[in-house]
Amino acid sequence: MTLRDLAQRLDLEILTGEVNLGETVKTGYTSDLLSDVIAHAPENSVWVTVQRHINILGVAKLKNIVAIITPRELTVGSDVVKKACAEGIALMRSPLSAFEITGRAYQFLSKG
């Protein structure tokens, strides 16, 4: 499934324009602990987290994460959005909780 398809199905607000929307998403990972994401997040995944500081971009780049999704319409600073665009990492957000985003994403991604 492309990131664009997943974003549409989850009704996500896309903060970084067209960045990565054509990329294939294979799975997802949910964690707020950066070291956990580094140790366990698979490549070509979407990452659901409440973290919104610049360091999430380094972790996403290291792990080849396609997109970072923040729950509860949390605000992401313009400096982080700008850097994400430059690094080629999509940032998205949702009014849903991390639990709800994760469950819905799993349903969509497991069906292909």
C-alpha positions as CSV (number, residue, x, y, z in Angstrom):
1,M,0.0,0.0,0.0
2,T,1.3,3.5,-0.8
3,L,1.7,6.1,2.0
4,R,-0.9,8.2,0.1
5,D,-3.4,5.3,0.2
6,L,-2.8,4.8,3.9
7,A,-3.0,8.5,4.7
8,Q,-6.4,8.7,2.8
9,R,-7.8,5.7,4.6
10,L,-6.7,7.0,8.0
11,D,-7.8,10.5,7.1
12,L,-4.4,11.9,8.1
13,E,-3.4,15.5,7.9
14,I,-0.3,15.7,5.8
15,L,2.2,18.3,7.1
16,T,5.0,17.8,4.5
17,G,3.2,18.0,1.2
18,E,4.0,15.3,-1.4
19,V,7.0,14.0,0.5
20,N,7.1,10.1,0.3
21,L,3.4,9.8,-0.6
22,G,4.3,7.3,-3.4
23,E,6.4,5.1,-1.2
24,T,5.2,1.6,-0.3
25,V,4.4,1.1,3.4
26,K,4.8,-2.5,4.6
27,T,4.1,-2.2,8.3
28,G,4.1,0.2,11.2
29,Y,5.6,0.7,14.6
30,T,4.3,2.5,17.7
31,S,6.6,3.8,20.4
32,D,7.6,7.0,22.1
33,L,11.1,5.7,23.1
34,L,13.7,6.6,20.4
35,S,16.0,3.7,21.4
36,D,13.2,1.3,21.1
37,V,12.4,2.5,17.6
38,I,16.1,2.2,16.7
39,A,16.2,-1.3,18.0
40,H,13.0,-2.7,16.6
41,A,11.2,-0.6,13.9
42,P,11.2,-2.3,10.5
43,E,12.2,-0.5,7.3
44,N,9.4,0.9,5.1
45,S,7.2,1.4,8.1
46,V,5.1,4.3,9.5
47,W,6.0,5.3,13.1
48,V,3.3,6.5,15.5
49,T,4.6,8.6,18.3
50,V,3.8,11.6,20.5
51,Q,7.5,12.8,20.1
52,R,7.7,15.9,18.0
53,H,11.3,17.1,18.4
54,I,14.0,17.2,15.7
55,N,15.6,13.9,16.9
56,I,12.7,11.9,15.5
57,L,13.9,12.7,12.1
58,G,17.3,11.3,12.7
59,V,15.8,8.1,14.0
60,A,13.4,7.9,11.0
61,K,16.3,8.4,8.6
62,L,18.4,5.8,10.3
63,K,15.7,3.2,10.1
64,N,14.3,4.2,6.6
65,I,10.9,5.0,8.1
66,V,8.6,6.3,5.5
67,A,6.4,8.5,7.7
68,I,5.9,9.7,11.3
69,I,2.3,10.1,12.5
70,T,1.5,12.0,15.6
71,P,-1.8,11.4,17.4
72,R,-4.3,13.8,19.1
73,E,-3.6,16.6,16.6
74,L,-0.4,17.4,18.4
75,T,1.4,20.4,17.0
76,V,4.7,19.8,15.2
77,G,7.0,22.8,15.0
78,S,7.7,24.5,11.7
79,D,11.4,23.8,12.1
80,V,10.7,20.1,12.3
81,V,8.4,20.1,9.3
82,K,10.9,22.1,7.2
83,K,13.7,19.6,8.2
84,A,11.5,16.6,7.5
85,C,10.8,17.9,4.0
86,A,14.5,18.4,3.4
87,E,15.3,14.9,4.7
88,G,12.5,13.2,2.7
89,I,10.4,12.1,5.7
90,A,6.6,12.5,5.7
91,L,5.0,14.0,8.8
92,M,1.3,13.5,9.4
93,R,-1.1,13.8,12.2
94,S,-4.5,12.6,13.3
95,P,-7.1,13.6,15.9
96,L,-7.2,9.9,16.9
97,S,-5.2,8.4,19.8
98,A,-2.0,6.5,19.1
99,F,-4.0,3.3,20.0
100,E,-6.7,4.0,17.4
101,I,-4.2,5.0,14.7
102,T,-2.2,1.8,15.3
103,G,-5.2,-0.5,15.2
104,R,-6.6,1.0,12.0
105,A,-3.3,1.1,10.3
106,Y,-2.7,-2.5,11.2
107,Q,-6.1,-3.5,9.7
108,F,-5.4,-1.7,6.4
109,L,-1.8,-2.9,6.1
110,S,-2.4,-6.5,7.0
111,K,-5.0,-6.7,4.2
112,G,-2.5,-5.3,1.6
